Amino acid sequence: MRKSPPRAPSTVSPPASSAEGGGRQGAASRANGALDAPPPGGKSVPLWQQLDAVAGALQAVRGGQSGTAALAEVDAALRPGVQALLFQVLRHAGRAEALRRQLAARKPPPAVDALLCTALALCWAPDESPYEPFTLVNQAVEAAKRNPSMRAQASFVNGCLRRFLREREGLVARSDDDPLARWNHPLWWIERLRKDHPHHWEQILRANNAHAPMALRINAQKCTPALYLQALKAINLGANLVGDHGVVLERAVPVSSLPGFGDGWASVQDAAAQLAAPLLLQGMDLGQPLRVLDACAAPGGKTAHLLELAGPGAALQVTALEIDAERSARIGENLRRLGLQAQVLVADAARPEDWWQQECGGEPFDAILLDAPCTASGIVRRHPDVRWLRRESDIAQLAALQARLLRALWPLVRPGGRLLYCTCSVFRAEGEEQVQTFLAHNTDARLLPSPGHLIPGGGHNPSGDHDGFFYALLQKSL
């Protein structure tokens, strides 16, 4: 029998400080699960107030707003605790919705429904609940009473949740037959995974509902993973080596508490993303002048890794391209922290005619890294809102954009050069199928040994715990 975690009182203490950040694969603690279990400290906040904010954020996500944007609207004093609770709610939103349908024959107004589902998602499994179920119910009812838009429905909220406490076992058992409740993903997503990964679809879904570890890439120009492990041990922070350049922390912490982070010793980057730079550079003569393009480069993690591996004496000229000016600025910030330099351009990788001649002299690149925009279906455990925001039609739209980027960038590769195509997606339309179609239409392209689709999670991966990803290394004929 699993031991229940210690229960918290009806007031909670947000962390005194935290590290946040955006970006699909950015060096940000939020994107790497660092705030899923915030440390205690700071001023206590009534739980009802946090539940009200979580329900508001859930309603925003249901309306199409990203979790990051929804959390940005939460009061800063509440945000860390609200984020931790929201992540848990999003991971169990399917179960909560299935339970709510049993408790209320007619769907209540959006705000009330969001509050009910928030409480149900947090208390349906007592062993995993952050608070005693009775406490959650009491505080959810209090939130309804104190919110003018829900005050008239407070008795309804109370009745539904009290019934759930009385009949929890039977209600949960009946919801087990609902795939939405069992897997906490949209039905189309589940069916797509069954088709794309008939032997691993359940493992992928389980991994998506788990907490992601916080992984670091160690700057090869300033430290080694082994030495960094010693520095972590000195502050009583356990970690394990992952890959050739990384470590995985036993618990997530704010980046400000990491040894040498401000001086560029390490960056936050998942182990799967750490494979990109070594794959692109493998077998290349770094003693010769090389021109490398990192297309769709923000927030700059892979750009930095390329430069770190090349070393200070290498004649490696890296151009980092990003269409969004705000995200492009983050590339420069990350490079400055790490003590690295690259040409950073705000431009559309799909339109080389706008920047290749003017900014790059029209010279072909020895290597191109294309980390293409995608559904982010491989990093759902870090961004649990993604599964509820995506629509099935997004896959075809993004696959079309990926194909357009491949067509636009392939002519920029010199004969004998290479292009590494990657996405943080587990959908084959954005990975294997995309590459096979490209090869069929480009006879001058050859697929070199590549990882292909990487399955998210830890236990079934011989290469360790990492996100879902896809890699294909393409070489152009001489």
N, C-alpha and C positions, 0 to 999 in steps of 0.2 A: 504494500500500500504506500502511495506517495504521501510524504509528509506535507501538511499544509504550511504555506509560508506565514510568517508573522503578520498579524493584522495591523492596519493603520487606524488611527483615530479619525474623527470626522473633520479634522482640520489637517492640512498638509503643508509641508514646508518646501517651497521651490528651491532649486539650487542657487547658491549665491552668484555663480557665474556659469556660463555655458558657451559652447562653440557652435555656431550655426553657419549655414552656408547653403547655396543652391547648386544648380548644375547637376547634370545627369551622372557624371562620374567624378565630381569635384573633390578636392581635398577639403572636405567639410565634415565635421563630426556628425551633423544631423543626417547626412546622407549615408553615414556608415554606422548608424545605430547608437551613436554616443549618448543620446538623450533618452533612450528607451527606458533607462532606469536611473533617473536623476538622483544625485546625492542629496542628503538632507542639509538643511541650513537656511538661513534667511527667515523672513517673516511668514508666519502661518497664514494660510488662506482657507476660508470655509470651503468644504468639499462641494456644497451645492453650487457655489460660484464657479468652480472649475467644471462641474458637470454641465452647467448652463453654457459655458464657453465651448466645451467639447461638442455638445449637441449643435451649437451654432456652426461650428467648423464642419461637422458631419453634413449638415444641411447644405452648406456651401459646396462641399465636394459632390454631393448628389446633384447639385445644380450645375456642375461642370467646372468648378473652380479647383485649382490644384491645392493640395494640402499645404504647401509652402505659402501660397497667397492667402489661404484662409487663416493660417496661424499668424501671419504678419498683421492681421487686423485684431488680434487678441492683445489685451493689455500686457505690457512687458513683464509686469510682476507675476502674471498668471501663466505666461507662455510656456516655460519649461515643463511645468506639471501638466498643463493642458496638452502639450505635444505628446508626452509619454502616454497619457490616457487615450488620446486620439489614435495613436498608432495601434494600441491594443484593440480599440473599437473597430478600426478599419480591418484588422486581421480577423475579426469575428463578426463582421457586419452581415454576412450571409446567414449565419446561424441566428443572429438577432432578428433579422427580417422574417425568417421562417417562424420563429417563436411569436413575434408580434402578430403575424397573420392568424395564429391560433387564438390569441388573446383578444383580438378585435376583428370582428367580421368585416367591418368597414374601415378602410384606411383613414386614420385621423389626419388632421391638418399637418403640413410638412414639419413645422416646428415641434409639435407634440410627438409626431412619429419619430423625429430625430432624437428627442429626449428619451422616449421609450426604448428605442433601439440602442442608445448609448448605455442605459442602465442594464439592459438585457445582455449586451455584448460583454459587459464587465463582470456580471455576476452569474452567468449561466453555468459556468464550471467553477464551483467554490474553490477547488485546489489551485486554480490559476487566477483567482480574483485578487485584485490589489487591496480590497477592503472586504469586510464582512458583508455578505449579501443584504442583511437587514439594514446595515448602515447605508449601503448604496441606494436601496429603495427609499429609505427615509430622506436622504439628501436629494434624490431625484424629485420626490414629491415637493420638498422644500423649494427646489429650483423652479418647479412649475408655479408654485404659489407666488414666488417673488418676481416672476417674469410677467409683465402686463399682457403679453400676447398669448400666454398660456394659462393665466390665472383661472379662467373660467373652466379649464379642462383639468384642473388639479385633482379633482375627485376621480375623474376617469383614469388619470395616470396612476393614482393611488390604488384604484380597484384592479387595474390590469397587473400591476407589479405585485400586489399582495396575493393575487391569485397565482401568479407565477411562483412565489415562494411556497405556497401551499401545495401546488401541483407540479413542481419543478421536474421531478423524475419522469413522470409520464409525458409531460410536454416535450422535454428534451428527447426522450426515446422516440416519440412520434416524428420529431424533426429530423432524426437520423436518416430517414428514407429520402430526404430532400437533398439532391446533390449540391444545391446552393448552400445549404446549411452545413453539410459534411465537409465541403472543400473551401467554402468562403471565396469563391470566384464566380464570375458570371458563367452561365451555362455554355455560351458560345466559346468561352476561353477554355473550359474543361474539354469540350468536344474537339477543339482545335489541337490541344495537347495530346489527346488520345490518338488522333490521326497522325500527328507529326512525330510523336515519341511513344509508340505503342508499348514499349518495354519500360519506360521511365516516367510516364506522365504522372503517376501517383507520387513518385519521389520528388518531382518538380513542384507539385502542389504543396506537399508537406514542407519542402524547403522554403517556399514562398511565405508560409505562415509562421516560420520561425524567426528568431532574432538574428540579424547578421552580425558577424564579428567585426571588430575594428582592426583593419589591416594597415600597415605602414610600409612605404617604400623607402629604403635607406639610401641616402645620397652617396653614391660610390666615390665621389670626389672628396667627401668629408669624413666618412665613417664606413664601417662594415657591419653587416647584420649581427655578427658575433659580438663585436664590441658594444653595439647598441643594446643587445640583450643584457650585458653587464650593467650598462647605465640604467636600464629599466629595473633591474634587480636591486640596484642601490636605493631606489625609491619604493621598493616593495611592490612593484608592478610586474606580474608574471607575463611571459610571452613565449611564443614558439616561432622558430624559423619557418618561412614559407617561400618556396621557390629559391631563386638565386639572390634576390635583392630585398626580400621583405621579411617582416615579422607580423604575427597576429597576436594582439593583446588578449589576455584572459578576461579582461573587463574593459569596457569603453570608458574613456576619460576625456575631459576637455583638452584640446590641443595645447592650450597654454601650460598644462602641467607636464607635457612631454619634454624630456631632456633635449636641449638644443634645437627645439622646433623653430623658434624665432631666428636662429642662426642658420637654418637650412639643412640640418642634419637629416630630417625625415619629412615625408609628405604622406597624407592619408590617401591611400589608393588600394582598391581591392586586388587580391592576388590574381584574378583573371585579367584585369586591365594591365597588370604589370608584365604580362607576356608580350604586349604589342611591340615595344621598342626592341627587345632582343630578337624577336622574330624578323622584324624589318631589317635589322643590321647584321644578322647572322651571315657569315661568309663574305662580308664586304670588307675591303681594305681601308681601314680607318686612317691609315697613314697617307692616303691620297685625298686630294680635295673632293668633297662630296656635297651635292646639293640635295636637300631633303625637304619635302613639303608635308606639313601636317595640316590636312584639310579638316574643317569643322573642329578646330583645336581646343576651344574653351572647355574647361578652365585652365588648360595648359599642363595637365599631369603627364601626358604622353610626350609632349614637346620637351618638358624638363627631363624626362627619363632618357630620351634620345641624347640629349646633351650631357647628362651625367655619365652615360655609358661611353660616350666618345672620349671623354677626358679633356683636360685643358690643352693638351698638345695637338689634338686632332684638328684637321682642317675641315670641320663639318659646319656647313652653312644651313641653318634650319629656318624655313619660312613657316610661320604659324598663321593660318587663315581662319577667320571667324566672321560670320555675317552680322552678328549682333554686337553693336558697339559696347554695350554695358558688359556683356560676357567677355568680349575681347579685352577689356581693361583688366579683367581678372587674370588673364594670361600674363600680362606684364607684372602684376603684383606678385604672382607666384614665382616668376623667374627672378625678380629682384630679391625675394626672400632667400632663394636658393643660390644666388650669386651667379646666375646664368644669363646668356644673351641670345636673342633670336630676332629675326625680322617678323614683326607682328603686323598683320594687315587686316583691316575691316573690309571684307569683300565676300562675294558669293562664289563659293567653290564651283558651282554649276555654270558660272559665266566667266571663264578664263579670259575672254576678250576684254573684260573690264580691268584686268590687273596683271595678266601674265607678261605682256610686252612692256607695259609702263613701269611696273614695280620689280619685275624679275628679269628684264632684258630679253624675254622670249627664249631663254635657255631651258632646255629640257632638264628634268630632275632625274637624279640617279635612283631615287626612291620616293614613293608617296605613301603616306599613311592616311587612309580614309576611314575614320571612325564615324560612320554615317548616321544621320538621324534615324531613329527607329521607335518601335513601340515601348522600349524599355521593359519588355516582358521578362528579361533575365535578372532584373534588379528589383523585383516586386518586394522582396523581403526588406529592402532599404527604403522603398517608397510604396507603402501599402495602399496609397490612394490610387496608384496607376491602374490597378485592375478594375476599379470602379469608374475611372475616367475614360478609359479606352472604349471604342466601339469596334465591332468586327470589321467594319468598312475602313478603319484606319490602316489596317495591314496592307491592303492593296494600294492605298494612297501613298503610304510611306515606301512601299516597295517600288512604286513608280519613281519617287524622288531618288531613291538609292540607285536605280538603273540610270537615271539622268546624270547623277554625279559620276558614276563609273564611265559613262560615255564621254563626259566632258573632260575628265582627268586623264584617261588612258593615253590620249595623244600627247600629253605633257611628259610621259615617261620616255626616257631615252632608250634606244635599242639595247637590249641586254639588261635594262633596269628592271625594277620591280614595284609592285603596288600591293600593299597589305590592306585588304578589305575586312572590316570588322564591324560588328554591331553588338550591343548588349541586349540581344534578343534570343529567345529560344524558338521562335517561329521559323519554320523552314523557308517560308516565302521571303524572309529577310536575310536568309543565310544560304544554305545549300542550294535551294532552287534559284536564288538570285545569281549565284556564281555559275551554276551550270548553264543558265540562259546566256550569261555574258560570254562564257567560253564558246558556246555554239555560234555566236555572232562575231567573235574576234579570233580568227585563226592564228594570229600572231601572239596569242596569250597561252601560257602553259601554267597549270596549277602545280606549285611546288608542295612538298610535304607540309601539311598544315593541321592544326588541332581540330578544325571543323567546329561542330556544336559542342560547347561545354555545358554540362548540366549543373544547375546551382545546388549548393549544399555541401555537406562535408563527408558524411559517413560512406557514401558510395563513390566518392571521387578519390582516385589514387594520388592525385596531385594536391589534395588538401581541400580545405573549405574555401570556396570562392563563389562568385556570382555566376549567373548564366551568361554565356558569351558565344560569339562565333568568329572564327578566324579563317581567312583564305589568303594565301600568299601567291600572287600572280607574277610571272616573269614574262617580259616582252622579248620576242625573238630578235636575234641580231640581224 
